Amino acid sequence: MDRYSIIDKKFKREIVLLKSYPCAWGKCSFCDYIEDNTEDPRQMIDVNRDVLSNVDGRYKRLEVINSGSVFEIDRETLNLIKKISDELSIEELVFEAHWMYRNRLDEIREFFPKQNIFFKTGIETFDDNFRNKILKKGILYDDLSEVYTKFDSVCLMVGIKGQTKDMIRRDIELALKYFKRATINVFNDNSTDIKRDEKLVRWFLEEFSSLKDENKVEVLVNITDFGVGEL
């Protein structure tokens, strides 16, 4: 399992994949990443201390991910992130949080007063039915402004059986229009019952090949394209 990497293309930063407590939502039908979580606080801090020791602050920006939300990272690890960030004069910390935490984001901002906090959320798609009935995300809102006034960036997922080209076009259009950044993940088959649509993936990679030149968007064709995780 690779847990530290350097992203030196768009949005340059260091990135770490930490261990955390189990995802509080834990119901997404496509996700088996939560198997990386643990209930053992000593295992968490031992792994996380080792991973964070690699951070050198070269880009003054650090992204911290875990198999869930930042709110499931233990306090000892958060204190270590703060210590390292302050010592290395890191200016921006990037975290991910599930929609269920949307009204608690300021807690993280207050915990890291010296850093700008950039929040991502896994919306996966703006299609309400597909997001909640198929992907089981548990994200309900009346107006998109409820999302983009809370989160700086969204993670989208493409290439799942049942998705349509129009759905993907609309997702990308809205992400580009309303959010500072977006990450587009091409779905890879895993241990869940959700399956990849190879034809749709090929269409997406051809139709939206220009996204490689779009500064606001990062496209992950493989789940390890950020250099962390395992296939």
C-alpha positions as a printed NumPy array, in Angstrom:
array([[  0.   ,   0.   ,   0.   ],
       [  1.564,   3.296,  -1.113],
       [  0.556,   6.054,   1.283],
       [  2.704,   9.034,   0.28 ],
       [  3.102,  10.666,  -3.099],
       [  4.027,  13.918,  -4.817],
       [  1.698,  15.425,  -7.423],
       [  3.78 ,  17.745,  -9.586],
       [  1.395,  18.51 , -12.428],
       [ -1.889,  20.318, -11.84 ],
       [ -2.547,  21.675,  -8.365],
       [  0.944,  20.714,  -7.129],
       [  0.956,  19.136,  -3.694],
       [  2.038,  16.297,  -1.483],
       [ -0.625,  13.713,  -0.711],
       [ -0.928,  11.168,   2.089],
       [ -3.344,   8.278,   2.532],
       [ -3.898,   7.79 ,   6.256],
       [ -5.604,   5.183,   8.368],
       [ -8.701,   6.268,  10.253],
       [-11.708,   5.044,  12.138],
       [-14.427,   3.432,   9.962],
       [-16.354,   5.698,   7.608],
       [-19.363,   7.052,   9.49 ],
       [-21.543,   6.774,   6.388],
       [-20.2  ,   3.482,   5.081],
       [-23.171,   2.767,   2.784],
       [-21.853,   3.675,  -0.684],
       [-22.645,   0.751,  -2.957],
       [-19.494,   1.137,  -5.082],
       [-16.926,   1.532,  -2.307],
       [-14.717,  -1.095,  -0.748],
       [-12.002,   1.331,   0.32 ],
       [-13.407,   1.274,   3.858],
       [-11.613,  -2.03 ,   4.388],
       [ -8.495,   0.079,   5.046],
       [-10.046,   1.515,   8.212],
       [ -9.37 ,   0.278,  11.72 ],
       [-10.73 ,   0.542,  15.264],
       [ -7.225,   0.262,  16.726],
       [ -5.931,   3.749,  17.624],
       [ -2.355,   2.526,  18.089],
       [ -2.298,   1.031,  14.602],
       [ -3.653,   4.297,  13.243],
       [ -1.045,   6.535,  14.779],
       [  1.821,   4.121,  14.084],
       [  0.94 ,   3.998,  10.382],
       [  0.104,   7.675,  10.138],
       [  3.226,   8.868,  11.931],
       [  5.359,   6.881,   9.5  ],
       [  3.467,   8.199,   6.473],
       [  3.531,  11.814,   7.603],
       [  7.287,  11.642,   8.222],
       [  7.699,  11.803,   4.429],
       [  6.116,  15.251,   4.138],
       [  8.69 ,  17.956,   3.394],
       [  6.441,  20.908,   2.538],
       [  7.933,  21.401,  -0.919],
       [  4.774,  22.889,  -2.435],
       [  3.329,  24.346,   0.772],
       [  0.2  ,  22.324,   0.052],
       [ -0.731,  18.96 ,   1.555],
       [ -3.709,  16.772,   0.718],
       [ -4.801,  14.358,   3.422],
       [ -7.107,  11.507,   2.441],
       [ -8.425,   8.485,   4.274],
       [-11.056,   5.872,   3.584],
       [-13.817,   8.167,   4.74 ],
       [-13.88 ,  11.778,   5.93 ],
       [-11.385,  13.942,   7.783],
       [-13.71 ,  13.717,  10.781],
       [-12.85 ,  10.031,  11.134],
       [ -9.128,  10.751,  11.542],
       [ -8.08 ,  10.351,  15.191],
       [ -7.133,  13.408,  17.244],
       [ -3.516,  12.34 ,  17.764],
       [ -3.016,  12.186,  13.994],
       [ -4.732,  15.554,  13.525],
       [ -2.368,  17.049,  16.102],
       [  0.567,  15.582,  14.197],
       [ -0.707,  17.048,  10.91 ],
       [ -0.994,  20.43 ,  12.623],
       [  2.519,  20.209,  14.062],
       [  4.065,  19.238,  10.728],
       [  2.066,  21.834,   8.812],
       [  3.097,  24.623,  11.161],
       [  6.76 ,  23.581,  11.22 ],
       [  6.96 ,  23.331,   7.421],
       [  4.913,  26.506,   6.844],
       [  2.349,  24.6  ,   4.815],
       [ -0.147,  27.129,   3.536],
       [ -3.014,  24.898,   2.408],
       [ -4.473,  21.624,   3.627],
       [ -6.854,  19.658,   1.424],
       [ -9.374,  17.392,   3.131],
       [-12.398,  15.376,   2.052],
       [-15.679,  15.202,   3.928],
       [-18.974,  13.447,   3.333],
       [-22.105,  15.557,   2.926],
       [-23.249,  14.514,   6.399],
       [-20.498,  16.747,   7.837],
       [-21.388,  19.83 ,   5.796],
       [-22.332,  21.866,   8.867],
       [-19.172,  20.939,  10.793],
       [-16.51 ,  22.058,   8.323],
       [-15.593,  25.102,  10.392],
       [-14.394,  22.754,  13.137],
       [-11.512,  21.749,  10.894],
       [-10.804,  25.345,   9.898],
       [-10.624,  26.311,  13.559],
       [ -8.344,  23.362,  14.349],
       [ -5.862,  24.5  ,  11.668],
       [ -5.939,  28.304,  12.045],
       [ -2.639,  28.87 ,  10.208],
       [ -3.655,  27.052,   7.024],
       [ -6.235,  27.636,   4.345],
       [ -8.564,  24.633,   4.299],
       [ -9.749,  23.323,   0.934],
       [-12.67 ,  20.898,   1.148],
       [-13.568,  18.197,  -1.36 ],
       [-16.688,  16.03 ,  -1.303],
       [-17.582,  12.901,  -3.231],
       [-20.794,  13.957,  -4.932],
       [-20.1  ,  11.327,  -7.68 ],
       [-22.946,  12.678,  -9.851],
       [-25.445,  15.53 ,  -9.739],
       [-28.169,  13.144, -10.876],
       [-30.192,  12.72 ,  -7.684],
       [-31.686,   9.356,  -8.555],
       [-28.441,   7.703,  -9.646],
       [-26.477,   9.207,  -6.768],
       [-28.85 ,   8.071,  -4.056],
       [-30.766,   5.076,  -5.425],
       [-27.839,   3.367,  -7.175],
       [-24.698,   4.675,  -5.497],
       [-26.32 ,   5.052,  -2.043],
       [-24.53 ,   8.313,  -1.292],
       [-27.147,   9.781,   1.025],
       [-26.736,  13.285,  -0.395],
       [-29.961,  15.261,  -0.643],
       [-30.212,  18.96 ,  -1.417],
       [-32.795,  21.31 ,  -2.888],
       [-30.395,  23.56 ,  -4.767],
       [-26.815,  23.084,  -5.961],
       [-25.794,  26.226,  -4.09 ],
       [-26.096,  24.15 ,  -0.918],
       [-23.103,  22.169,  -2.174],
       [-20.84 ,  24.778,  -3.747],
       [-21.182,  27.212,  -0.852],
       [-19.886,  24.488,   1.48 ],
       [-17.308,  22.625,  -0.595],
       [-14.545,  23.927,  -2.843],
       [-14.295,  20.845,  -5.035],
       [-16.294,  17.772,  -6.017],
       [-15.273,  14.254,  -6.931],
       [-17.228,  12.768,  -9.824],
       [-17.36 ,   9.17 , -10.973],
       [-17.81 ,   8.05 , -14.577],
       [-18.071,   4.744, -16.376],
       [-20.625,   2.908, -14.257],
       [-23.275,   0.713, -15.807],
       [-26.535,   2.631, -15.732],
       [-24.925,   6.021, -16.288],
       [-25.659,   7.854, -19.531],
       [-23.603,  10.163, -21.72 ],
       [-25.989,  13.034, -21.006],
       [-25.594,  12.472, -17.28 ],
       [-21.808,  12.658, -17.55 ],
       [-21.904,  15.738, -19.78 ],
       [-24.139,  17.523, -17.272],
       [-21.978,  16.488, -14.323],
       [-18.844,  17.902, -15.909],
       [-20.612,  21.074, -17.007],
       [-21.879,  21.776, -13.488],
       [-18.56 ,  20.938, -11.85 ],
       [-16.687,  23.323, -14.128],
       [-19.256,  26.066, -13.681],
       [-19.74 ,  26.06 ,  -9.935],
       [-16.646,  24.614,  -8.236],
       [-13.055,  25.73 ,  -7.903],
       [-11.811,  22.276,  -8.862],
       [-13.05 ,  18.801,  -9.688],
       [-11.644,  15.296,  -9.619],
       [-13.118,  12.835, -12.105],
       [-12.627,   9.185, -11.217],
       [-13.05 ,   6.568, -13.932],
       [-14.678,   3.636, -12.178],
       [-12.61 ,   0.473, -11.813],
       [-14.284,  -2.807, -10.949],
       [-13.771,  -3.896,  -7.363],
       [-15.368,  -6.293,  -4.887],
       [-18.77 ,  -4.535,  -4.95 ],
       [-21.741,  -5.34 ,  -7.176],
       [-21.413,  -2.037,  -9.068],
       [-19.862,  -2.683, -12.482],
       [-17.834,  -0.71 , -14.987],
       [-19.248,   0.123, -18.421],
       [-16.277,  -0.3  , -20.757],
       [-18.041,   1.272, -23.722],
       [-18.959,   4.34 , -21.685],
       [-15.407,   4.639, -20.37 ],
       [-13.962,   4.571, -23.895],
       [-16.467,   7.226, -24.976],
       [-15.617,   9.447, -22.003],
       [-11.852,   9.221, -22.533],
       [-12.269,  10.221, -26.173],
       [-15.067,  12.768, -25.78 ],
       [-13.391,  14.577, -22.894],
       [ -9.738,  14.131, -23.819],
       [ -9.398,  17.927, -23.646],
       [ -9.81 ,  17.792, -19.861],
       [ -6.104,  17.026, -19.646],
       [ -5.577,  20.698, -20.485],
       [ -8.251,  21.975, -18.077],
       [ -6.491,  23.337, -14.998],
       [ -9.532,  22.914, -12.778],
       [ -9.9  ,  19.181, -13.425],
       [ -7.88 ,  16.094, -12.556],
       [ -8.896,  12.835, -14.232],
       [ -7.986,   9.559, -12.545],
       [ -8.17 ,   6.682, -15.004],
       [ -6.77 ,   4.261, -12.426],
       [ -7.388,   4.462,  -8.702],
       [ -3.653,   4.823,  -8.043],
       [ -3.093,   7.756, -10.415],
       [ -2.385,  10.038,  -7.45 ],
       [  0.35 ,   7.616,  -6.444],
       [ -1.351,   6.304,  -3.308],
       [ -3.451,   3.219,  -2.607],
       [ -3.257,  -0.175,  -4.231],
       [ -4.897,  -1.871,  -7.208]])
